[in-house]
Amino acid sequence: MKDLIGYLLRRFGWMVLTVWAVYTVSFVLMRLVPGNPFSSERSVPPAIERQLRARYNLDAPPLEQYTDYLIGIVTRFDLGVSIRLEDYSVNEVLAEGFPVSASLAILALVFAITLGVTAGVVSAVYRGSFADLAMMATAVLGIAIPNFVLASLAILAFVFMIPIFPAAGWGTLRQVALPALCLGSPVAAYIARLTRAGMLEVLSKEHVRTAFAKGLPKQTVILKHVLPGALLPVVSYLGPATASVLTGSLVLEKIFALPGIGSHFIYAATQRDYTLAMGMVLTYTVLLFVMNTLVDLSYAVIDPRVKFE
C-alpha cells in the first residue's frame, strides 16, 4: 500500500507539471495564431471591440492574462467564460457535453475490447484456418480505414440502404450505437492483432504445454493459463487506445450531430474562442493522464510480479 500511495503521488506531481506545460504551450500558440475571437466576416466597430476585450480581460498584457487565468484554474477550478457562446461558462459547457462524450467513449472501448479480444483468441487458437485469415484481413482493413470514412460508409449502409440506426441525435442506445461502433472499430482491429500475437507467444511457453500434457480441458488452459499473460500487450495499448477514441470522437460527434465536448472543441478552434479551447485542451490532457495511470495500475492486477516503482 505504501508503494502504491508513493506511486500515485509521483504520478500526480507529473500530471500537474504536464498540465502546466500544456497550458503554457496552448496559451502561447493561441495568441500567435493570426486573428482574434472578434474577427469575422462582419467587422466589429472599434468601440464595441474595446468593450469586449475589456470584458474578457483581453486588453491586459499577455503575462497578466496568463497569470490571472492560471490562478482562476488553480484556486477555483474556474475555466473562464466562453467568448463566443454568450452566457455560458466553460465549466457549464463541459458539464453538459462531457456525459455524452464519456458515454460514447466507454461504449466504443467496451465494443473494441470485447470484439478485439474475442477475435484475437479465436484467431490464435485456430491459427492458419480460414477464420484466422478472415479475421486478420478484416483487422488490417479496420486499421487502414479512418473512422470518419467508416462512419460515412456506415451511414450509407445502415441509415439509408438498411435503415437500422438513426442518422443523428442523442438519448437512446440506437442513436449512440452506430457512432460507438465506428469509433471503436479501428481500436478493435489493433486489439485483435495484439491479442493474437500475445496468445501465440504464450501458447509456446513450457507451462502451457505442461497444462495440455496433464489433460486439462482446452478451454481451461486458454482462459486461466494463456489469456492473462496474452492480455498484457492489450493493456499497454489501452492508453493510446483511449487517446485514439477521444481524438476520434471530435470528428464523429460532428458527423452524427452528438452534443458532446468534441463538437465544442472544433467550434472553439474555428472561432478562436480562447477560453473554451483552453478548457477543452486541459480536460483532454487530464483525461489521458488519468487513463494512462489506470492502465499502469492494472498491470499489477493482471501480473502480480509487476511492482510499483
Secondary structure, 3 states (H helix, E strand, C coil): CHHHHHHHHHHHHHHHHHHHHHHHHHHHHHHHCCCCCCCCCCCCCHHHHHHHHHHCCCCCCHHHHHHHHHHHHHHHCCCCECCCCCCCEHHHHHHHHHHHHHHHHHHHHHHHHHHHHHHHHHHHHCCCCHHHHHHHHHHHHHHHCCHHHHHHHHHHHHHHHCCCCCCCCCCCHHHHHHHHHHHHHHHHHHHHHHHHHHHHHHHCCHHHHHHHHCCCCHHHHHHHHHHHHHCHHHHHHHHHHHHHHHHHHHHHHHHCCCCCHHHHHHHHHHHCCHHHHHHHHHHHHHHHHHHHHHHHHHHHHHCCCCCCC
